[in-house]
Amino acid sequence: MDVERADVGEVQVFRITGRLDSTTSPAFEASVLPAIRPGANRVVLDFSAVDYVSSAGLRVVLLAAKQTRATQGGFAIFGMAKPIHHVFEMSGFARIIALFGTEAEAVAAAAR
């Protein structure tokens, strides 16, 4: 799993590649959570290159979403493959996290 960060205006976009599982989620958490703070609280996750998400990965996604909300920020995810989207639907995360098809839509939502 790799994580790269890019700034799109005031939104931090984290591009994740690979699997988010019990082995890789600590590195994912260490990359994303410290970057979320007052003044830097608009976050988008690019899941277009994520091929697997376990409950450990979902936990970190939830922590990131909660942290952005706690700092009055915005949070969105885009680019999920159908199997990953299905995991988010079955876990109930699709009801509490904004999911989009494109980066532009996700960035616009997180920037509001």
DAFENSUL-V467801 format. One record per backbone hydrogen bond with DSSP energy under -0.5 kcal/mol. NH is the residue of the N-H (numbers start at 1). CO is the residue of the C=O. E is the energy in kcal/mol with one decimal. If there is no record, write none. Layout:
nh:co:e
NH:CO:E
NH:CO:E
//
This chain:
nh:co:e
2:17:-2.0
4:15:-2.0
6:13:-2.5
8:6:-0.5
8:11:-3.1
9:7:-0.6
11:8:-1.8
12:42:-3.0
13:6:-3.6
13:11:-0.6
14:12:-0.6
14:44:-2.9
15:4:-3.3
15:13:-0.6
16:14:-0.7
16:46:-2.0
17:2:-2.5
18:49:-2.6
20:52:-2.8
21:19:-0.7
25:21:-2.8
28:24:-2.0
29:25:-3.0
30:26:-2.3
31:27:-1.5
32:28:-2.2
33:29:-1.7
34:29:-0.5
35:32:-1.1
36:32:-0.6
36:33:-1.4
37:35:-0.7
37:40:-1.2
40:37:-2.8
43:41:-0.6
43:74:-3.0
44:12:-2.7
45:76:-2.3
46:14:-3.2
46:44:-0.5
47:45:-0.8
47:78:-2.9
49:16:-0.7
50:47:-1.6
51:18:-1.8
51:49:-0.5
52:18:-0.8
54:20:-2.9
57:20:-0.5
58:54:-2.3
59:55:-2.1
60:56:-1.4
61:57:-2.1
62:58:-2.6
63:59:-2.3
64:60:-2.5
65:61:-2.4
66:62:-2.7
67:63:-2.4
68:64:-2.2
69:65:-2.1
70:66:-2.4
71:67:-1.1
72:69:-1.8
73:68:-3.6
74:41:-1.3
76:43:-1.6
77:98:-2.3
78:45:-2.2
79:100:-1.4
85:81:-2.7
86:82:-2.4
87:83:-1.5
88:84:-2.0
89:85:-2.3
90:86:-3.0
91:87:-2.0
92:88:-0.6
92:89:-0.8
93:88:-0.8
94:88:-2.1
95:92:-1.2
96:92:-0.5
96:93:-1.0
97:93:-2.0
98:75:-0.5
100:77:-2.7
106:102:-1.9
107:103:-3.1
108:104:-2.2
109:105:-2.1
110:106:-2.6
111:107:-2.0
112:108:-0.8
112:109:-0.7
//
